[in-house]
Amino acid sequence: MAASTASRTGCGRTSTSPSADSTSCRRSTVCVRWPDVPRCAVPVGGVTGAARLAWLGLFAGSLCWAGNALVARAVHGQIPPLGLAFWRWCLALACLLPFIAVPLWRRRVAIRHAGWRLLVLSGLSISAYNSLLYSAAQNTEAINITLVSTCLPLATFIGAGLLLGEWPTRRAWLGLAIAALGLLWLIARGEPANLAQLNFNRGDLLMLLAVLDWALYSLLLRRWGAWIDLPPLSLLGMTMLLGVPLLLPFYLFEHSQVGGFTLDLTALAAIGYTALFASLFAYFAWNHGVRVLGASRAALSSYSMPVFTALLGWLLLGEQLQSFHWLGATLIFAGLLLATRTPAR
């Protein structure tokens, strides 16, 4: 009976020969213990082409989000935080809707099946996260925003253990520690004594709330994957459709309290950048990366944001790159490589 019954293998194939298929799986892959990642998911000696593409998208998205922090800080005195968040998502939705309206209608059964879970994800990702980030930018610098964002891997690691009952391997924790050391070296600007002089204000605490919000979104996105049968682009569009109305009453309240803003070239550029790059591209890349790599591995890409912020400061603001930048960046990327690479067996 067992020999004639089709079975699902660890590699995601259906086979009528379990023993042969499992042997093939063992030859071509190794088992990993990342939260939410299939046990036979990573090929021996490296990563798949899909994983490479996912990592490339995540790092490009981190670059876009580093620019998002700079933009938020640059216009914090001109555009109220919820105003920037609301009009950013309105423009992003207007750009995306013509391409997803028909696919979403065709997938209406899958959307009904996802139900309230889509509403929760929309509230966390579209309505809450950037509202908190832009509110944080009112009281803290762009570099602080990106530095606090690097708490995401630790929050996701712990959340994956608590919510999913799965913890990363010791190798992954070691990579996380090395990357964190590189981050601390950047924060201290190469002088460890500077760490004792750090001050955190209301904006930093708001950004920490945003990080916890995003970690929860990423974990739930992966946990509810069986209920949400939507491609990344359709998922992004659906969360926008639900998230913008959730954000509207908070934007209207802010508008009644502090007023609007002047729609000049600076405001248009800020809204355009955040809509196209920090919203459409970066969110699509993140959702795809979480699906392919898992929430914990995808979260490690946030360690690259301070590096990209320093590079953007050098390119756009004329800030000098110093030796501590290079050493910190080297430690960060070495830690990411150690944490994410699966050894051959």
Secondary structure, DSSP 4 states (H G I P E B T S, - for coil): -TTTS-EE-TTS-EES-HHHHHHHHHHHEEE---TTS-SEEEETTS--HHHHHHHHHHHHHHHHHHHHHHHHHHTTTTS-HHHHHHHHHHHHHHHHHHHHHHHHHHTHHHHHHHTHHHHHHHIIIIIIIHHHHHHHTTTS-HHHHHHHHTTHHHHHHHHHHHHHS----HHHHHHHHHHHHHHHHHHTTT-GGGGGG----HHHHHHHHHHHHHHHHHHHHHHTTTT----HHHHHHHHHHHHHHHHHHHHHHHHHHH------HHHHHHHHHHHIIIIIIHHHHHHHHHHHH-HHHHHGGGGGHHHHHHHHHHHHH-PPP-HHHHHHHHHHHHHHHHHHPPPP-
